[in-house]
């Protein structure tokens, strides 16, 4: 018969790592290179994505 493995819960500090900064408005924005063109307006745009919470922000250039 197999052995029983006891799983541990993640500590709260590891579970919510980085989320408190994003909730306070301190995102860590990174440029996405795959999406650069706005089809409806026909303009170039920059797409940013937060490294921690994966929220997306668009900015027309």
Protein Blocks (a to p, Z undefined) as FASTA:
>chain_A
ZZddddddddfklmmgoklmmmnopacddddfkbmcdfklopacdddddfklopacdddZ
Z
